[in-house]
Amino acid sequence: MQTEHYTDHDWMQYALLLADKAEQVGEIPVGAVIVKDNKIVGEGWNLSILEHNASAHAEIIAISAAGNALQNYRLIDCTLYVTLEPCPMCAGALVHARIKRLVYGAGDYKTGAAGSIFNLVCNEHLNHQIEVTAGVDAEQCAAKISAFFKRRRLEKKALKKELKNG
């Protein structure tokens, strides 16, 4: 019996579909999927606004789902694919979960903690370091987030104008 082997690009495309789920409910479009032995063990998308929870980032939700699926808080030999470079909170959670590999799309030059601003996932002072592959489908991932914020700014501008003229 032959099993399919998916590439980093394939998994990132899946994470982008998860990001669409976040956007459909008004969240910042970030999606994350955790894979072990070429099978999905957890997935998530941003839900911070909807759940009124600052920690409901795509990565945290995916880590929780994977832990439940594997019945272990340590996600040994797992890879996390996420459309945006993790923030410090998520990077710390990835280290604690012992994620083996992190693959992300767009860099986050405001809060990125996997190399852009900080590098928590490879910090030699911590008890675990993560193998990182950055920039997979980066343009597509960045375009999705940029389009979201551009649309949000236009909506706010239109609302202000409506209130002013109202």
VMD Tcl script that builds the backbone (N, CA, C; Angstrom):
set m [mol new atoms 498]
animate dup $m
set s [atomselect $m all]
$s set {name element resname resid chain x y z} {
  {N N MET 1 A 0.849 -1.190 0.000}
  {CA C MET 1 A 0.000 0.000 0.000}
  {C C MET 1 A 0.888 1.245 0.000}
  {N N GLN 2 A 0.648 2.117 -0.927}
  {CA C GLN 2 A 1.460 3.327 -1.050}
  {C C GLN 2 A 0.696 4.517 -0.465}
  {N N THR 3 A 1.371 5.304 0.351}
  {CA C THR 3 A 0.745 6.511 0.889}
  {C C THR 3 A 1.259 7.710 0.111}
  {N N GLU 4 A 0.395 8.694 -0.009}
  {CA C GLU 4 A 0.802 9.911 -0.717}
  {C C GLU 4 A 1.784 10.702 0.133}
  {N N HIS 5 A 2.674 11.395 -0.542}
  {CA C HIS 5 A 3.594 12.283 0.161}
  {C C HIS 5 A 3.311 13.708 -0.285}
  {N N TYR 6 A 2.993 14.541 0.669}
  {CA C TYR 6 A 2.673 15.928 0.369}
  {C C TYR 6 A 3.890 16.811 0.620}
  {N N THR 7 A 4.007 17.875 -0.140}
  {CA C THR 7 A 5.137 18.799 -0.021}
  {C C THR 7 A 4.789 19.946 0.931}
  {N N ASP 8 A 5.807 20.725 1.279}
  {CA C ASP 8 A 5.567 21.924 2.086}
  {C C ASP 8 A 4.559 22.841 1.397}
  {N N HIS 9 A 4.670 22.951 0.089}
  {CA C HIS 9 A 3.725 23.772 -0.673}
  {C C HIS 9 A 2.291 23.243 -0.508}
  {N N ASP 10 A 2.110 21.941 -0.602}
  {CA C ASP 10 A 0.773 21.351 -0.456}
  {C C ASP 10 A 0.168 21.683 0.906}
  {N N TRP 11 A 0.967 21.515 1.955}
  {CA C TRP 11 A 0.460 21.787 3.302}
  {C C TRP 11 A 0.202 23.277 3.506}
  {N N MET 12 A 1.035 24.131 2.905}
  {CA C MET 12 A 0.802 25.569 3.040}
  {C C MET 12 A -0.485 25.969 2.324}
  {N N GLN 13 A -0.754 25.346 1.196}
  {CA C GLN 13 A -2.012 25.624 0.499}
  {C C GLN 13 A -3.205 25.225 1.375}
  {N N TYR 14 A -3.064 24.146 2.116}
  {CA C TYR 14 A -4.120 23.743 3.052}
  {C C TYR 14 A -4.254 24.785 4.172}
  {N N ALA 15 A -3.130 25.259 4.686}
  {CA C ALA 15 A -3.162 26.288 5.722}
  {C C ALA 15 A -3.834 27.566 5.198}
  {N N LEU 16 A -3.608 27.885 3.942}
  {CA C LEU 16 A -4.272 29.047 3.338}
  {C C LEU 16 A -5.788 28.856 3.281}
  {N N LEU 17 A -6.249 27.639 3.042}
  {CA C LEU 17 A -7.690 27.367 3.085}
  {C C LEU 17 A -8.241 27.578 4.493}
  {N N LEU 18 A -7.458 27.209 5.489}
  {CA C LEU 18 A -7.864 27.444 6.875}
  {C C LEU 18 A -7.895 28.947 7.181}
  {N N ALA 19 A -6.948 29.684 6.613}
  {CA C ALA 19 A -6.935 31.142 6.787}
  {C C ALA 19 A -8.211 31.756 6.222}
  {N N ASP 20 A -8.713 31.194 5.140}
  {CA C ASP 20 A -9.981 31.668 4.571}
  {C C ASP 20 A -11.124 31.520 5.571}
  {N N LYS 21 A -11.103 30.465 6.374}
  {CA C LYS 21 A -12.148 30.260 7.385}
  {C C LYS 21 A -12.110 31.390 8.421}
  {N N ALA 22 A -10.907 31.808 8.788}
  {CA C ALA 22 A -10.776 32.929 9.723}
  {C C ALA 22 A -11.364 34.196 9.098}
  {N N GLU 23 A -10.992 34.448 7.864}
  {CA C GLU 23 A -11.461 35.667 7.188}
  {C C GLU 23 A -12.978 35.681 7.040}
  {N N GLN 24 A -13.570 34.532 6.806}
  {CA C GLN 24 A -15.022 34.448 6.647}
  {C C GLN 24 A -15.782 34.888 7.890}
  {N N VAL 25 A -15.138 34.811 9.057}
  {CA C VAL 25 A -15.792 35.248 10.296}
  {C C VAL 25 A -15.208 36.564 10.813}
  {N N GLY 26 A -14.486 37.296 9.947}
  {CA C GLY 26 A -13.982 38.619 10.307}
  {C C GLY 26 A -12.666 38.628 11.062}
  {N N GLU 27 A -11.986 37.501 11.094}
  {CA C GLU 27 A -10.703 37.402 11.792}
  {C C GLU 27 A -9.552 37.672 10.818}
  {N N ILE 28 A -8.392 38.011 11.367}
  {CA C ILE 28 A -7.185 38.134 10.551}
  {C C ILE 28 A -6.920 36.760 9.931}
  {N N PRO 29 A -6.756 36.698 8.606}
  {CA C PRO 29 A -6.674 35.401 7.927}
  {C C PRO 29 A -5.342 34.684 8.103}
  {N N VAL 30 A -5.251 33.936 9.196}
  {CA C VAL 30 A -4.090 33.100 9.462}
  {C C VAL 30 A -4.609 31.687 9.709}
  {N N GLY 31 A -3.976 30.725 9.050}
  {CA C GLY 31 A -4.337 29.328 9.223}
  {C C GLY 31 A -3.120 28.507 9.571}
  {N N ALA 32 A -3.338 27.419 10.335}
  {CA C ALA 32 A -2.245 26.553 10.767}
  {C C ALA 32 A -2.689 25.105 10.739}
  {N N VAL 33 A -1.774 24.229 10.328}
  {CA C VAL 33 A -2.042 22.795 10.329}
  {C C VAL 33 A -0.806 22.077 10.860}
  {N N ILE 34 A -1.049 21.077 11.700}
  {CA C ILE 34 A 0.037 20.271 12.256}
  {C C ILE 34 A -0.046 18.880 11.640}
  {N N VAL 35 A 1.111 18.410 11.165}
  {CA C VAL 35 A 1.208 17.157 10.426}
  {C C VAL 35 A 2.210 16.238 11.111}
  {N N LYS 36 A 1.845 14.974 11.204}
  {CA C LYS 36 A 2.768 13.944 11.694}
  {C C LYS 36 A 2.635 12.740 10.775}
  {N N ASP 37 A 3.743 12.227 10.314}
  {CA C ASP 37 A 3.748 11.082 9.401}
  {C C ASP 37 A 2.838 11.328 8.192}
  {N N ASN 38 A 2.898 12.565 7.689}
  {CA C ASN 38 A 2.162 12.959 6.483}
  {C C ASN 38 A 0.642 12.943 6.650}
  {N N LYS 39 A 0.182 13.043 7.911}
  {CA C LYS 39 A -1.254 13.084 8.207}
  {C C LYS 39 A -1.547 14.268 9.122}
  {N N ILE 40 A -2.694 14.891 8.923}
  {CA C ILE 40 A -3.108 16.015 9.767}
  {C C ILE 40 A -3.469 15.490 11.154}
  {N N VAL 41 A -2.862 16.109 12.177}
  {CA C VAL 41 A -3.216 15.771 13.558}
  {C C VAL 41 A -3.858 16.943 14.282}
  {N N GLY 42 A -3.781 18.137 13.695}
  {CA C GLY 42 A -4.420 19.305 14.289}
  {C C GLY 42 A -4.454 20.446 13.300}
  {N N GLU 43 A -5.453 21.291 13.444}
  {CA C GLU 43 A -5.546 22.463 12.584}
  {C C GLU 43 A -6.259 23.572 13.336}
  {N N GLY 44 A -6.076 24.787 12.845}
  {CA C GLY 44 A -6.740 25.920 13.476}
  {C C GLY 44 A -6.636 27.152 12.610}
  {N N TRP 45 A -7.417 28.135 12.967}
  {CA C TRP 45 A -7.375 29.438 12.315}
  {C C TRP 45 A -7.685 30.464 13.382}
  {N N ASN 46 A -7.315 31.703 13.127}
  {CA C ASN 46 A -7.494 32.758 14.117}
  {C C ASN 46 A -8.952 32.883 14.548}
  {N N LEU 47 A -9.157 32.982 15.864}
  {CA C LEU 47 A -10.489 33.158 16.437}
  {C C LEU 47 A -10.473 34.130 17.615}
  {N N SER 48 A -9.436 34.951 17.728}
  {CA C SER 48 A -9.291 35.850 18.873}
  {C C SER 48 A -10.465 36.801 19.036}
  {N N ILE 49 A -10.921 37.397 17.945}
  {CA C ILE 49 A -12.003 38.376 18.005}
  {C C ILE 49 A -13.311 37.680 18.362}
  {N N LEU 50 A -13.617 36.622 17.650}
  {CA C LEU 50 A -14.870 35.899 17.846}
  {C C LEU 50 A -14.972 35.317 19.253}
  {N N GLU 51 A -13.860 34.786 19.767}
  {CA C GLU 51 A -13.871 34.143 21.086}
  {C C GLU 51 A -13.488 35.095 22.224}
  {N N HIS 52 A -13.208 36.368 21.883}
  {CA C HIS 52 A -12.787 37.349 22.905}
  {C C HIS 52 A -11.619 36.789 23.718}
  {N N ASN 53 A -10.624 36.259 22.993}
  {CA C ASN 53 A -9.523 35.552 23.629}
  {C C ASN 53 A -8.227 35.875 22.888}
  {N N ALA 54 A -7.367 36.636 23.509}
  {CA C ALA 54 A -6.109 37.042 22.878}
  {C C ALA 54 A -5.219 35.859 22.518}
  {N N SER 55 A -5.418 34.729 23.146}
  {CA C SER 55 A -4.568 33.564 22.855}
  {C C SER 55 A -5.160 32.634 21.794}
  {N N ALA 56 A -6.287 32.982 21.200}
  {CA C ALA 56 A -6.933 32.094 20.213}
  {C C ALA 56 A -6.343 32.296 18.819}
  {N N HIS 57 A -5.015 32.207 18.744}
  {CA C HIS 57 A -4.321 32.279 17.462}
  {C C HIS 57 A -4.394 30.917 16.785}
  {N N ALA 58 A -4.229 30.906 15.476}
  {CA C ALA 58 A -4.307 29.673 14.689}
  {C C ALA 58 A -3.376 28.594 15.241}
  {N N GLU 59 A -2.147 28.984 15.583}
  {CA C GLU 59 A -1.166 28.011 16.063}
  {C C GLU 59 A -1.596 27.375 17.389}
  {N N ILE 60 A -2.103 28.187 18.306}
  {CA C ILE 60 A -2.511 27.694 19.625}
  {C C ILE 60 A -3.670 26.715 19.480}
  {N N ILE 61 A -4.619 27.049 18.616}
  {CA C ILE 61 A -5.762 26.171 18.384}
  {C C ILE 61 A -5.297 24.860 17.756}
  {N N ALA 62 A -4.371 24.937 16.800}
  {CA C ALA 62 A -3.837 23.727 16.163}
  {C C ALA 62 A -3.059 22.872 17.161}
  {N N ILE 63 A -2.270 23.492 18.029}
  {CA C ILE 63 A -1.513 22.755 19.053}
  {C C ILE 63 A -2.472 22.009 19.980}
  {N N SER 64 A -3.524 22.679 20.394}
  {CA C SER 64 A -4.509 22.053 21.281}
  {C C SER 64 A -5.177 20.865 20.602}
  {N N ALA 65 A -5.570 21.044 19.343}
  {CA C ALA 65 A -6.214 19.957 18.597}
  {C C ALA 65 A -5.263 18.769 18.418}
  {N N ALA 66 A -4.003 19.053 18.107}
  {CA C ALA 66 A -3.020 17.982 17.907}
  {C C ALA 66 A -2.750 17.243 19.219}
  {N N GLY 67 A -2.636 17.988 20.305}
  {CA C GLY 67 A -2.431 17.357 21.613}
  {C C GLY 67 A -3.566 16.411 21.960}
  {N N ASN 68 A -4.794 16.857 21.681}
  {CA C ASN 68 A -5.954 15.987 21.933}
  {C C ASN 68 A -5.933 14.762 21.024}
  {N N ALA 69 A -5.607 14.968 19.754}
  {CA C ALA 69 A -5.590 13.855 18.805}
  {C C ALA 69 A -4.523 12.818 19.165}
  {N N LEU 70 A -3.357 13.291 19.593}
  {CA C LEU 70 A -2.239 12.402 19.909}
  {C C LEU 70 A -2.219 11.964 21.375}
  {N N GLN 71 A -3.106 12.592 22.176}
  {CA C GLN 71 A -3.151 12.319 23.611}
  {C C GLN 71 A -1.801 12.564 24.269}
  {N N ASN 72 A -1.177 13.686 23.863}
  {CA C ASN 72 A 0.118 14.055 24.421}
  {C C ASN 72 A 0.334 15.541 24.172}
  {N N TYR 73 A 0.758 16.266 25.206}
  {CA C TYR 73 A 1.026 17.692 25.003}
  {C C TYR 73 A 2.341 17.916 24.266}
  {N N ARG 74 A 3.155 16.895 24.186}
  {CA C ARG 74 A 4.400 16.997 23.424}
  {C C ARG 74 A 4.155 16.461 22.021}
  {N N LEU 75 A 4.360 17.320 21.069}
  {CA C LEU 75 A 4.063 16.984 19.676}
  {C C LEU 75 A 5.344 16.572 18.949}
  {N N ILE 76 A 5.937 15.506 19.445}
  {CA C ILE 76 A 7.202 14.984 18.938}
  {C C ILE 76 A 7.044 14.578 17.461}
  {N N ASP 77 A 8.040 14.930 16.654}
  {CA C ASP 77 A 8.071 14.583 15.228}
  {C C ASP 77 A 6.922 15.187 14.425}
  {N N CYS 78 A 6.387 16.295 14.889}
  {CA C CYS 78 A 5.318 16.992 14.165}
  {C C CYS 78 A 5.866 18.249 13.494}
  {N N THR 79 A 5.222 18.626 12.403}
  {CA C THR 79 A 5.542 19.860 11.686}
  {C C THR 79 A 4.320 20.759 11.714}
  {N N LEU 80 A 4.534 22.029 12.038}
  {CA C LEU 80 A 3.465 23.023 11.984}
  {C C LEU 80 A 3.655 23.873 10.739}
  {N N TYR 81 A 2.611 23.983 9.933}
  {CA C TYR 81 A 2.572 24.867 8.773}
  {C C TYR 81 A 1.637 26.005 9.124}
  {N N VAL 82 A 2.109 27.238 8.966}
  {CA C VAL 82 A 1.280 28.398 9.294}
  {C C VAL 82 A 1.544 29.499 8.273}
  {N N THR 83 A 0.500 30.226 7.938}
  {CA C THR 83 A 0.585 31.211 6.862}
  {C C THR 83 A 1.353 32.467 7.250}
  {N N LEU 84 A 1.481 32.740 8.549}
  {CA C LEU 84 A 2.191 33.927 9.045}
  {C C LEU 84 A 3.174 33.501 10.128}
  {N N GLU 85 A 4.346 34.079 10.103}
  {CA C GLU 85 A 5.354 33.797 11.130}
  {C C GLU 85 A 4.746 33.943 12.526}
  {N N PRO 86 A 4.980 32.980 13.409}
  {CA C PRO 86 A 4.402 33.035 14.751}
  {C C PRO 86 A 4.885 34.232 15.577}
  {N N CYS 87 A 3.976 34.711 16.424}
  {CA C CYS 87 A 4.289 35.770 17.392}
  {C C CYS 87 A 5.037 35.142 18.574}
  {N N PRO 88 A 5.515 35.937 19.535}
  {CA C PRO 88 A 6.226 35.367 20.688}
  {C C PRO 88 A 5.394 34.361 21.494}
  {N N MET 89 A 4.109 34.638 21.677}
  {CA C MET 89 A 3.257 33.709 22.424}
  {C C MET 89 A 3.214 32.351 21.727}
  {N N CYS 90 A 2.963 32.366 20.432}
  {CA C CYS 90 A 2.851 31.118 19.679}
  {C C CYS 90 A 4.204 30.415 19.556}
  {N N ALA 91 A 5.264 31.182 19.370}
  {CA C ALA 91 A 6.603 30.592 19.289}
  {C C ALA 91 A 6.952 29.883 20.591}
  {N N GLY 92 A 6.626 30.505 21.713}
  {CA C GLY 92 A 6.863 29.877 23.006}
  {C C GLY 92 A 6.068 28.585 23.157}
  {N N ALA 93 A 4.821 28.605 22.718}
  {CA C ALA 93 A 3.988 27.397 22.792}
  {C C ALA 93 A 4.549 26.289 21.904}
  {N N LEU 94 A 5.079 26.657 20.748}
  {CA C LEU 94 A 5.677 25.655 19.853}
  {C C LEU 94 A 6.892 24.995 20.498}
  {N N VAL 95 A 7.698 25.792 21.180}
  {CA C VAL 95 A 8.868 25.247 21.885}
  {C C VAL 95 A 8.404 24.304 22.988}
  {N N HIS 96 A 7.432 24.743 23.791}
  {CA C HIS 96 A 6.939 23.894 24.886}
  {C C HIS 96 A 6.301 22.612 24.368}
  {N N ALA 97 A 5.669 22.677 23.203}
  {CA C ALA 97 A 5.029 21.491 22.621}
  {C C ALA 97 A 6.045 20.568 21.954}
  {N N ARG 98 A 7.274 21.022 21.832}
  {CA C ARG 98 A 8.346 20.244 21.207}
  {C C ARG 98 A 8.086 19.962 19.721}
  {N N ILE 99 A 7.460 20.924 19.055}
  {CA C ILE 99 A 7.292 20.807 17.606}
  {C C ILE 99 A 8.680 20.612 16.999}
  {N N LYS 100 A 8.797 19.672 16.085}
  {CA C LYS 100 A 10.101 19.397 15.469}
  {C C LYS 100 A 10.439 20.448 14.419}
  {N N ARG 101 A 9.434 20.813 13.613}
  {CA C ARG 101 A 9.688 21.667 12.460}
  {C C ARG 101 A 8.568 22.693 12.311}
  {N N LEU 102 A 8.956 23.916 11.987}
  {CA C LEU 102 A 8.025 25.005 11.718}
  {C C LEU 102 A 8.222 25.451 10.280}
  {N N VAL 103 A 7.132 25.526 9.535}
  {CA C VAL 103 A 7.167 26.034 8.165}
  {C C VAL 103 A 6.171 27.177 8.113}
  {N N TYR 104 A 6.663 28.382 7.772}
  {CA C TYR 104 A 5.712 29.493 7.685}
  {C C TYR 104 A 5.824 30.200 6.346}
  {N N GLY 105 A 4.744 30.899 6.024}
  {CA C GLY 105 A 4.656 31.615 4.758}
  {C C GLY 105 A 5.250 33.011 4.867}
  {N N ALA 106 A 4.415 33.969 5.220}
  {CA C ALA 106 A 4.825 35.372 5.285}
  {C C ALA 106 A 5.575 35.670 6.578}
  {N N GLY 107 A 6.633 36.467 6.467}
  {CA C GLY 107 A 7.323 36.954 7.657}
  {C C GLY 107 A 6.479 38.034 8.315}
  {N N ASP 108 A 6.618 38.173 9.630}
  {CA C ASP 108 A 5.890 39.215 10.374}
  {C C ASP 108 A 6.930 40.183 10.931}
  {N N TYR 109 A 7.033 41.330 10.295}
  {CA C TYR 109 A 8.084 42.286 10.637}
  {C C TYR 109 A 7.677 43.239 11.743}
  {N N LYS 110 A 6.590 42.923 12.444}
  {CA C LYS 110 A 6.171 43.673 13.630}
  {C C LYS 110 A 6.289 42.817 14.887}
  {N N THR 111 A 5.896 41.541 14.785}
  {CA C THR 111 A 5.915 40.692 15.983}
  {C C THR 111 A 6.478 39.291 15.730}
  {N N GLY 112 A 7.112 39.057 14.610}
  {CA C GLY 112 A 7.610 37.724 14.279}
  {C C GLY 112 A 8.649 37.218 15.259}
  {N N ALA 113 A 8.457 35.974 15.715}
  {CA C ALA 113 A 9.371 35.398 16.712}
  {C C ALA 113 A 10.040 34.120 16.225}
  {N N ALA 114 A 10.158 34.004 14.890}
  {CA C ALA 114 A 10.876 32.861 14.324}
  {C C ALA 114 A 11.963 33.359 13.378}
  {N N GLY 115 A 12.490 34.544 13.691}
  {CA C GLY 115 A 13.602 35.069 12.912}
  {C C GLY 115 A 13.490 36.514 12.473}
  {N N SER 116 A 12.274 37.035 12.289}
  {CA C SER 116 A 12.136 38.405 11.770}
  {C C SER 116 A 12.484 39.468 12.811}
  {N N ILE 117 A 11.868 39.389 13.983}
  {CA C ILE 117 A 12.128 40.356 15.057}
  {C C ILE 117 A 12.862 39.670 16.213}
  {N N PHE 118 A 12.344 38.538 16.613}
  {CA C PHE 118 A 12.944 37.699 17.655}
  {C C PHE 118 A 13.196 36.335 17.029}
  {N N ASN 119 A 13.944 35.490 17.751}
  {CA C ASN 119 A 14.053 34.113 17.299}
  {C C ASN 119 A 13.947 33.190 18.499}
  {N N LEU 120 A 12.728 33.085 19.006}
  {CA C LEU 120 A 12.493 32.229 20.165}
  {C C LEU 120 A 12.580 30.748 19.817}
  {N N VAL 121 A 12.237 30.388 18.601}
  {CA C VAL 121 A 12.172 28.964 18.254}
  {C C VAL 121 A 13.539 28.322 18.076}
  {N N CYS 122 A 14.576 29.130 17.944}
  {CA C CYS 122 A 15.937 28.599 17.795}
  {C C CYS 122 A 16.876 29.119 18.882}
  {N N ASN 123 A 16.314 29.605 19.949}
  {CA C ASN 123 A 17.125 30.204 21.001}
  {C C ASN 123 A 17.890 29.133 21.776}
  {N N GLU 124 A 19.204 29.257 21.791}
  {CA C GLU 124 A 20.055 28.246 22.447}
  {C C GLU 124 A 19.862 28.196 23.955}
  {N N HIS 125 A 19.256 29.233 24.556}
  {CA C HIS 125 A 19.027 29.255 25.998}
  {C C HIS 125 A 17.788 28.447 26.405}
  {N N LEU 126 A 16.960 28.100 25.432}
  {CA C LEU 126 A 15.766 27.318 25.726}
  {C C LEU 126 A 16.088 25.829 25.602}
  {N N ASN 127 A 15.206 25.000 26.170}
  {CA C ASN 127 A 15.477 23.564 26.215}
  {C C ASN 127 A 15.108 22.825 24.931}
  {N N HIS 128 A 14.589 23.531 23.937}
  {CA C HIS 128 A 14.230 22.896 22.664}
  {C C HIS 128 A 14.361 23.929 21.554}
  {N N GLN 129 A 14.919 23.524 20.447}
  {CA C GLN 129 A 15.002 24.386 19.271}
  {C C GLN 129 A 14.255 23.706 18.130}
  {N N ILE 130 A 13.678 24.529 17.278}
  {CA C ILE 130 A 12.829 24.041 16.195}
  {C C ILE 130 A 13.512 24.301 14.860}
  {N N GLU 131 A 13.451 23.331 13.979}
  {CA C GLU 131 A 13.934 23.503 12.612}
  {C C GLU 131 A 12.922 24.410 11.893}
  {N N VAL 132 A 13.408 25.441 11.221}
  {CA C VAL 132 A 12.515 26.417 10.590}
  {C C VAL 132 A 12.747 26.477 9.085}
  {N N THR 133 A 11.650 26.472 8.344}
  {CA C THR 133 A 11.659 26.749 6.914}
  {C C THR 133 A 10.745 27.947 6.709}
  {N N ALA 134 A 11.323 29.072 6.297}
  {CA C ALA 134 A 10.560 30.313 6.142}
  {C C ALA 134 A 10.282 30.587 4.675}
  {N N GLY 135 A 9.199 31.297 4.411}
  {CA C GLY 135 A 8.933 31.819 3.081}
  {C C GLY 135 A 8.246 30.886 2.103}
  {N N VAL 136 A 7.646 29.807 2.583}
  {CA C VAL 136 A 6.917 28.913 1.670}
  {C C VAL 136 A 5.616 29.608 1.249}
  {N N ASP 137 A 5.471 29.828 -0.042}
  {CA C ASP 137 A 4.301 30.545 -0.589}
  {C C ASP 137 A 4.129 31.911 0.082}
  {N N ALA 138 A 5.251 32.545 0.386}
  {CA C ALA 138 A 5.242 33.803 1.142}
  {C C ALA 138 A 4.422 34.894 0.466}
  {N N GLU 139 A 4.564 35.043 -0.843}
  {CA C GLU 139 A 3.837 36.114 -1.530}
  {C C GLU 139 A 2.332 35.918 -1.424}
  {N N GLN 140 A 1.884 34.702 -1.602}
  {CA C GLN 140 A 0.457 34.408 -1.513}
  {C C GLN 140 A -0.057 34.629 -0.085}
  {N N CYS 141 A 0.710 34.192 0.898}
  {CA C CYS 141 A 0.320 34.373 2.298}
  {C C CYS 141 A 0.283 35.857 2.668}
  {N N ALA 142 A 1.299 36.598 2.273}
  {CA C ALA 142 A 1.361 38.031 2.574}
  {C C ALA 142 A 0.243 38.785 1.862}
  {N N ALA 143 A -0.044 38.419 0.625}
  {CA C ALA 143 A -1.095 39.098 -0.140}
  {C C ALA 143 A -2.453 38.924 0.535}
  {N N LYS 144 A -2.711 37.748 1.079}
  {CA C LYS 144 A -3.988 37.497 1.754}
  {C C LYS 144 A -4.151 38.413 2.967}
  {N N ILE 145 A -3.095 38.549 3.752}
  {CA C ILE 145 A -3.166 39.393 4.944}
  {C C ILE 145 A -3.234 40.867 4.556}
  {N N SER 146 A -2.435 41.267 3.583}
  {CA C SER 146 A -2.447 42.667 3.127}
  {C C SER 146 A -3.811 43.062 2.592}
  {N N ALA 147 A -4.414 42.200 1.796}
  {CA C ALA 147 A -5.743 42.492 1.240}
  {C C ALA 147 A -6.778 42.630 2.354}
  {N N PHE 148 A -6.670 41.786 3.372}
  {CA C PHE 148 A -7.592 41.855 4.508}
  {C C PHE 148 A -7.500 43.216 5.194}
  {N N PHE 149 A -6.263 43.652 5.509}
  {CA C PHE 149 A -6.108 44.924 6.213}
  {C C PHE 149 A -6.454 46.118 5.329}
  {N N LYS 150 A -6.179 46.029 4.044}
  {CA C LYS 150 A -6.561 47.108 3.123}
  {C C LYS 150 A -8.083 47.247 3.099}
  {N N ARG 151 A -8.782 46.121 2.991}
  {CA C ARG 151 A -10.244 46.140 2.992}
  {C C ARG 151 A -10.777 46.678 4.318}
  {N N ARG 152 A -10.166 46.276 5.420}
  {CA C ARG 152 A -10.611 46.746 6.737}
  {C C ARG 152 A -10.431 48.263 6.865}
  {N N ARG 153 A -9.290 48.792 6.373}
  {CA C ARG 153 A -9.072 50.242 6.423}
  {C C ARG 153 A -10.116 50.979 5.592}
  {N N LEU 154 A -10.430 50.454 4.411}
  {CA C LEU 154 A -11.446 51.077 3.556}
  {C C LEU 154 A -12.820 51.045 4.215}
  {N N GLU 155 A -13.149 49.948 4.876}
  {CA C GLU 155 A -14.429 49.836 5.583}
  {C C GLU 155 A -14.516 50.845 6.720}
  {N N LYS 156 A -13.431 51.010 7.463}
  {CA C LYS 156 A -13.416 51.986 8.566}
  {C C LYS 156 A -13.534 53.404 8.032}
  {N N LYS 157 A -12.848 53.677 6.935}
  {CA C LYS 157 A -12.910 54.999 6.310}
  {C C LYS 157 A -14.333 55.295 5.841}
  {N N ALA 158 A -14.980 54.326 5.224}
  {CA C ALA 158 A -16.353 54.497 4.752}
  {C C ALA 158 A -17.307 54.708 5.922}
  {N N LEU 159 A -17.093 53.990 7.012}
  {CA C LEU 159 A -17.937 54.146 8.193}
  {C C LEU 159 A -17.779 55.543 8.796}
  {N N LYS 160 A -16.543 56.012 8.893}
  {CA C LYS 160 A -16.302 57.375 9.415}
  {C C LYS 160 A -16.994 58.412 8.549}
  {N N LYS 161 A -16.903 58.240 7.245}
  {CA C LYS 161 A -17.540 59.174 6.312}
  {C C LYS 161 A -19.054 59.134 6.481}
  {N N GLU 162 A -19.593 57.939 6.625}
  {CA C GLU 162 A -21.037 57.784 6.817}
  {C C GLU 162 A -21.499 58.431 8.101}
  {N N LEU 163 A -20.743 58.241 9.176}
  {CA C LEU 163 A -21.081 58.854 10.457}
  {C C LEU 163 A -20.991 60.369 10.414}
  {N N LYS 164 A -19.987 60.858 9.694}
  {CA C LYS 164 A -19.790 62.300 9.560}
  {C C LYS 164 A -20.952 62.937 8.785}
  {N N ASN 165 A -21.375 62.261 7.721}
  {CA C ASN 165 A -22.449 62.794 6.861}
  {C C ASN 165 A -23.840 62.438 7.365}
  {N N GLY 166 A -23.887 61.494 8.309}
  {CA C GLY 166 A -25.096 60.878 8.778}
  {C C GLY 166 A -26.116 61.689 9.406}
}
mol reanalyze $m
mol bondsrecalc $m
mol representation Tube
mol addrep $m
